[in-house]
Amino acid sequence: MTDYKSPEDLNKIPHINPDTLQKLRSSTAKNPEFLKEIFQSFIDDTEVLIQEIETSVEEDDFDTYYTAIHTLKGLSGTIGCSRIFNLLKIMDSLNKEQDFSKSKQLVGDLRNMFGELKIIITNEIIRS
């Protein structure tokens, strides 16, 4: 996957990778409720992790920030949430620089992007 250097570039990436979603749908075809459970769990976990990220940035807590970013990046990558995954890659690289000035700006983007993603997941996967 191509690395994107700025959050503006993320608008070029679909919220959910259609190939990954199709593979997940195929692998859960015999139990479509399981796919809904996977994405509902992602929503629930993401809400908690974003709160941890926001708190860690406010408190300059690099360790908690790293853990939450890394966890959420793994979750989003696994189920094909490409746009948020790439934003988390940017945020992760900023953590390595221990630069919360830029991270603080991106936390709002993360929250907004997740809001959009949550609507898509709810309408296209959970309620389908």
Rosetta constraint file for C-alpha pairs under 8 A:
AtomPair CA 3 CA 86 HARMONIC 7.54 0.50
AtomPair CA 4 CA 9 HARMONIC 6.08 0.50
AtomPair CA 4 CA 10 HARMONIC 6.97 0.50
AtomPair CA 4 CA 86 HARMONIC 7.05 0.50
AtomPair CA 4 CA 90 HARMONIC 7.91 0.50
AtomPair CA 5 CA 9 HARMONIC 7.18 0.50
AtomPair CA 5 CA 90 HARMONIC 7.18 0.50
AtomPair CA 6 CA 10 HARMONIC 7.27 0.50
AtomPair CA 6 CA 90 HARMONIC 7.51 0.50
AtomPair CA 7 CA 11 HARMONIC 7.71 0.50
AtomPair CA 7 CA 87 HARMONIC 6.37 0.50
AtomPair CA 7 CA 90 HARMONIC 7.99 0.50
AtomPair CA 9 CA 13 HARMONIC 7.75 0.50
AtomPair CA 10 CA 83 HARMONIC 5.83 0.50
AtomPair CA 10 CA 86 HARMONIC 7.09 0.50
AtomPair CA 10 CA 87 HARMONIC 7.17 0.50
AtomPair CA 11 CA 83 HARMONIC 7.47 0.50
AtomPair CA 13 CA 82 HARMONIC 6.69 0.50
AtomPair CA 13 CA 83 HARMONIC 5.50 0.50
AtomPair CA 14 CA 82 HARMONIC 6.45 0.50
AtomPair CA 14 CA 83 HARMONIC 6.05 0.50
AtomPair CA 15 CA 81 HARMONIC 5.64 0.50
AtomPair CA 15 CA 82 HARMONIC 5.62 0.50
AtomPair CA 15 CA 83 HARMONIC 4.87 0.50
AtomPair CA 15 CA 84 HARMONIC 7.05 0.50
AtomPair CA 15 CA 117 HARMONIC 6.28 0.50
AtomPair CA 16 CA 20 HARMONIC 7.85 0.50
AtomPair CA 16 CA 21 HARMONIC 7.09 0.50
AtomPair CA 16 CA 80 HARMONIC 5.43 0.50
AtomPair CA 16 CA 81 HARMONIC 4.42 0.50
AtomPair CA 16 CA 82 HARMONIC 5.52 0.50
AtomPair CA 16 CA 83 HARMONIC 7.13 0.50
AtomPair CA 17 CA 21 HARMONIC 6.23 0.50
AtomPair CA 17 CA 80 HARMONIC 5.03 0.50
AtomPair CA 17 CA 81 HARMONIC 6.28 0.50
AtomPair CA 17 CA 82 HARMONIC 5.85 0.50
AtomPair CA 18 CA 22 HARMONIC 6.05 0.50
AtomPair CA 18 CA 80 HARMONIC 7.84 0.50
AtomPair CA 19 CA 23 HARMONIC 6.27 0.50
AtomPair CA 20 CA 24 HARMONIC 6.21 0.50
AtomPair CA 20 CA 79 HARMONIC 6.71 0.50
AtomPair CA 20 CA 80 HARMONIC 5.34 0.50
AtomPair CA 21 CA 25 HARMONIC 6.09 0.50
AtomPair CA 21 CA 79 HARMONIC 7.09 0.50
AtomPair CA 21 CA 80 HARMONIC 6.53 0.50
AtomPair CA 22 CA 26 HARMONIC 6.09 0.50
AtomPair CA 23 CA 27 HARMONIC 6.11 0.50
AtomPair CA 24 CA 28 HARMONIC 6.14 0.50
AtomPair CA 24 CA 35 HARMONIC 7.14 0.50
AtomPair CA 24 CA 79 HARMONIC 7.64 0.50
AtomPair CA 25 CA 29 HARMONIC 5.76 0.50
AtomPair CA 25 CA 32 HARMONIC 7.37 0.50
AtomPair CA 25 CA 35 HARMONIC 6.86 0.50
AtomPair CA 28 CA 32 HARMONIC 5.50 0.50
AtomPair CA 28 CA 34 HARMONIC 6.50 0.50
AtomPair CA 28 CA 35 HARMONIC 6.14 0.50
AtomPair CA 31 CA 35 HARMONIC 7.54 0.50
AtomPair CA 32 CA 36 HARMONIC 6.86 0.50
AtomPair CA 33 CA 37 HARMONIC 6.22 0.50
AtomPair CA 34 CA 38 HARMONIC 6.16 0.50
AtomPair CA 35 CA 39 HARMONIC 6.42 0.50
AtomPair CA 35 CA 125 HARMONIC 7.77 0.50
AtomPair CA 36 CA 40 HARMONIC 6.03 0.50
AtomPair CA 36 CA 125 HARMONIC 6.22 0.50
AtomPair CA 36 CA 126 HARMONIC 4.84 0.50
AtomPair CA 37 CA 41 HARMONIC 5.94 0.50
AtomPair CA 37 CA 126 HARMONIC 7.89 0.50
AtomPair CA 38 CA 42 HARMONIC 6.25 0.50
AtomPair CA 39 CA 43 HARMONIC 6.26 0.50
AtomPair CA 39 CA 121 HARMONIC 6.98 0.50
AtomPair CA 39 CA 125 HARMONIC 7.63 0.50
AtomPair CA 39 CA 126 HARMONIC 7.24 0.50
AtomPair CA 40 CA 44 HARMONIC 6.24 0.50
AtomPair CA 40 CA 126 HARMONIC 7.18 0.50
AtomPair CA 41 CA 45 HARMONIC 5.99 0.50
AtomPair CA 42 CA 46 HARMONIC 5.85 0.50
AtomPair CA 42 CA 75 HARMONIC 7.16 0.50
AtomPair CA 42 CA 76 HARMONIC 7.81 0.50
AtomPair CA 43 CA 47 HARMONIC 6.25 0.50
AtomPair CA 43 CA 118 HARMONIC 6.66 0.50
AtomPair CA 44 CA 48 HARMONIC 6.73 0.50
AtomPair CA 45 CA 49 HARMONIC 6.17 0.50
AtomPair CA 46 CA 50 HARMONIC 5.91 0.50
AtomPair CA 46 CA 72 HARMONIC 6.64 0.50
AtomPair CA 47 CA 51 HARMONIC 6.38 0.50
AtomPair CA 48 CA 52 HARMONIC 6.38 0.50
AtomPair CA 49 CA 53 HARMONIC 6.14 0.50
AtomPair CA 49 CA 68 HARMONIC 5.61 0.50
AtomPair CA 49 CA 69 HARMONIC 7.71 0.50
AtomPair CA 49 CA 72 HARMONIC 6.78 0.50
AtomPair CA 50 CA 54 HARMONIC 6.12 0.50
AtomPair CA 50 CA 68 HARMONIC 7.62 0.50
AtomPair CA 50 CA 110 HARMONIC 7.84 0.50
AtomPair CA 50 CA 111 HARMONIC 7.09 0.50
AtomPair CA 51 CA 55 HARMONIC 6.16 0.50
AtomPair CA 52 CA 56 HARMONIC 5.98 0.50
AtomPair CA 52 CA 64 HARMONIC 7.28 0.50
AtomPair CA 52 CA 65 HARMONIC 7.20 0.50
AtomPair CA 52 CA 68 HARMONIC 6.54 0.50
AtomPair CA 53 CA 57 HARMONIC 6.18 0.50
AtomPair CA 53 CA 64 HARMONIC 7.35 0.50
AtomPair CA 53 CA 65 HARMONIC 5.30 0.50
AtomPair CA 53 CA 68 HARMONIC 6.10 0.50
AtomPair CA 53 CA 69 HARMONIC 7.00 0.50
AtomPair CA 53 CA 107 HARMONIC 7.54 0.50
AtomPair CA 54 CA 58 HARMONIC 6.33 0.50
AtomPair CA 54 CA 107 HARMONIC 6.59 0.50
AtomPair CA 55 CA 59 HARMONIC 6.16 0.50
AtomPair CA 56 CA 60 HARMONIC 5.72 0.50
AtomPair CA 56 CA 61 HARMONIC 4.70 0.50
AtomPair CA 56 CA 62 HARMONIC 6.87 0.50
AtomPair CA 56 CA 64 HARMONIC 5.95 0.50
AtomPair CA 56 CA 65 HARMONIC 5.32 0.50
AtomPair CA 57 CA 61 HARMONIC 6.34 0.50
AtomPair CA 57 CA 62 HARMONIC 7.66 0.50
AtomPair CA 57 CA 65 HARMONIC 6.83 0.50
AtomPair CA 57 CA 100 HARMONIC 6.40 0.50
AtomPair CA 57 CA 103 HARMONIC 7.34 0.50
AtomPair CA 57 CA 104 HARMONIC 6.42 0.50
AtomPair CA 60 CA 100 HARMONIC 7.12 0.50
AtomPair CA 61 CA 65 HARMONIC 6.20 0.50
AtomPair CA 62 CA 66 HARMONIC 5.98 0.50
AtomPair CA 62 CA 95 HARMONIC 6.85 0.50
AtomPair CA 62 CA 98 HARMONIC 6.90 0.50
AtomPair CA 63 CA 67 HARMONIC 6.25 0.50
AtomPair CA 64 CA 68 HARMONIC 6.07 0.50
AtomPair CA 65 CA 69 HARMONIC 5.96 0.50
AtomPair CA 65 CA 95 HARMONIC 7.52 0.50
AtomPair CA 66 CA 70 HARMONIC 5.86 0.50
AtomPair CA 66 CA 92 HARMONIC 6.82 0.50
AtomPair CA 66 CA 95 HARMONIC 6.49 0.50
AtomPair CA 67 CA 71 HARMONIC 6.00 0.50
AtomPair CA 68 CA 72 HARMONIC 6.05 0.50
AtomPair CA 69 CA 73 HARMONIC 5.88 0.50
AtomPair CA 69 CA 88 HARMONIC 6.30 0.50
AtomPair CA 69 CA 91 HARMONIC 7.35 0.50
AtomPair CA 69 CA 92 HARMONIC 6.34 0.50
AtomPair CA 70 CA 74 HARMONIC 6.22 0.50
AtomPair CA 70 CA 88 HARMONIC 7.83 0.50
AtomPair CA 70 CA 92 HARMONIC 7.05 0.50
AtomPair CA 71 CA 75 HARMONIC 6.28 0.50
AtomPair CA 72 CA 76 HARMONIC 6.01 0.50
AtomPair CA 72 CA 85 HARMONIC 7.94 0.50
AtomPair CA 72 CA 88 HARMONIC 7.65 0.50
AtomPair CA 73 CA 77 HARMONIC 6.00 0.50
AtomPair CA 73 CA 84 HARMONIC 7.85 0.50
AtomPair CA 73 CA 85 HARMONIC 5.32 0.50
AtomPair CA 73 CA 88 HARMONIC 5.68 0.50
AtomPair CA 73 CA 89 HARMONIC 7.05 0.50
AtomPair CA 74 CA 78 HARMONIC 6.07 0.50
AtomPair CA 74 CA 85 HARMONIC 7.90 0.50
AtomPair CA 75 CA 79 HARMONIC 6.64 0.50
AtomPair CA 76 CA 80 HARMONIC 6.05 0.50
AtomPair CA 76 CA 81 HARMONIC 4.86 0.50
AtomPair CA 76 CA 82 HARMONIC 7.03 0.50
AtomPair CA 76 CA 84 HARMONIC 6.95 0.50
AtomPair CA 76 CA 85 HARMONIC 5.53 0.50
AtomPair CA 77 CA 81 HARMONIC 5.92 0.50
AtomPair CA 77 CA 82 HARMONIC 6.49 0.50
AtomPair CA 77 CA 85 HARMONIC 5.72 0.50
AtomPair CA 81 CA 85 HARMONIC 6.07 0.50
AtomPair CA 82 CA 86 HARMONIC 6.20 0.50
AtomPair CA 83 CA 87 HARMONIC 6.49 0.50
AtomPair CA 84 CA 88 HARMONIC 6.16 0.50
AtomPair CA 84 CA 110 HARMONIC 7.06 0.50
AtomPair CA 84 CA 113 HARMONIC 6.67 0.50
AtomPair CA 84 CA 114 HARMONIC 7.12 0.50
AtomPair CA 85 CA 89 HARMONIC 6.31 0.50
AtomPair CA 86 CA 90 HARMONIC 6.51 0.50
AtomPair CA 87 CA 91 HARMONIC 6.30 0.50
AtomPair CA 87 CA 110 HARMONIC 7.19 0.50
AtomPair CA 88 CA 92 HARMONIC 5.88 0.50
AtomPair CA 88 CA 110 HARMONIC 7.99 0.50
AtomPair CA 89 CA 93 HARMONIC 6.28 0.50
AtomPair CA 90 CA 94 HARMONIC 6.43 0.50
AtomPair CA 91 CA 95 HARMONIC 6.33 0.50
AtomPair CA 91 CA 103 HARMONIC 6.18 0.50
AtomPair CA 91 CA 106 HARMONIC 7.25 0.50
AtomPair CA 92 CA 96 HARMONIC 6.58 0.50
AtomPair CA 93 CA 97 HARMONIC 6.71 0.50
AtomPair CA 94 CA 98 HARMONIC 6.08 0.50
AtomPair CA 94 CA 99 HARMONIC 5.61 0.50
AtomPair CA 94 CA 100 HARMONIC 7.41 0.50
AtomPair CA 94 CA 102 HARMONIC 7.38 0.50
AtomPair CA 94 CA 103 HARMONIC 6.72 0.50
AtomPair CA 95 CA 99 HARMONIC 6.15 0.50
AtomPair CA 95 CA 100 HARMONIC 7.36 0.50
AtomPair CA 95 CA 103 HARMONIC 7.85 0.50
AtomPair CA 99 CA 103 HARMONIC 6.69 0.50
AtomPair CA 100 CA 104 HARMONIC 5.77 0.50
AtomPair CA 101 CA 105 HARMONIC 7.06 0.50
AtomPair CA 102 CA 106 HARMONIC 6.57 0.50
AtomPair CA 103 CA 107 HARMONIC 6.18 0.50
AtomPair CA 104 CA 108 HARMONIC 7.34 0.50
AtomPair CA 105 CA 109 HARMONIC 7.15 0.50
AtomPair CA 106 CA 110 HARMONIC 6.09 0.50
AtomPair CA 107 CA 111 HARMONIC 6.21 0.50
AtomPair CA 108 CA 112 HARMONIC 6.17 0.50
AtomPair CA 109 CA 113 HARMONIC 5.90 0.50
AtomPair CA 110 CA 114 HARMONIC 6.01 0.50
AtomPair CA 111 CA 115 HARMONIC 6.24 0.50
AtomPair CA 112 CA 116 HARMONIC 6.47 0.50
AtomPair CA 113 CA 117 HARMONIC 6.16 0.50
AtomPair CA 114 CA 118 HARMONIC 5.85 0.50
AtomPair CA 115 CA 119 HARMONIC 6.49 0.50
AtomPair CA 116 CA 120 HARMONIC 6.48 0.50
AtomPair CA 117 CA 121 HARMONIC 6.08 0.50
AtomPair CA 118 CA 122 HARMONIC 5.98 0.50
AtomPair CA 119 CA 123 HARMONIC 6.04 0.50
AtomPair CA 120 CA 124 HARMONIC 5.70 0.50
AtomPair CA 120 CA 125 HARMONIC 7.66 0.50
AtomPair CA 121 CA 125 HARMONIC 5.19 0.50
AtomPair CA 121 CA 126 HARMONIC 6.31 0.50
AtomPair CA 122 CA 126 HARMONIC 4.84 0.50
AtomPair CA 122 CA 127 HARMONIC 5.93 0.50
AtomPair CA 123 CA 127 HARMONIC 5.45 0.50
AtomPair CA 123 CA 128 HARMONIC 6.77 0.50
AtomPair CA 124 CA 128 HARMONIC 5.71 0.50
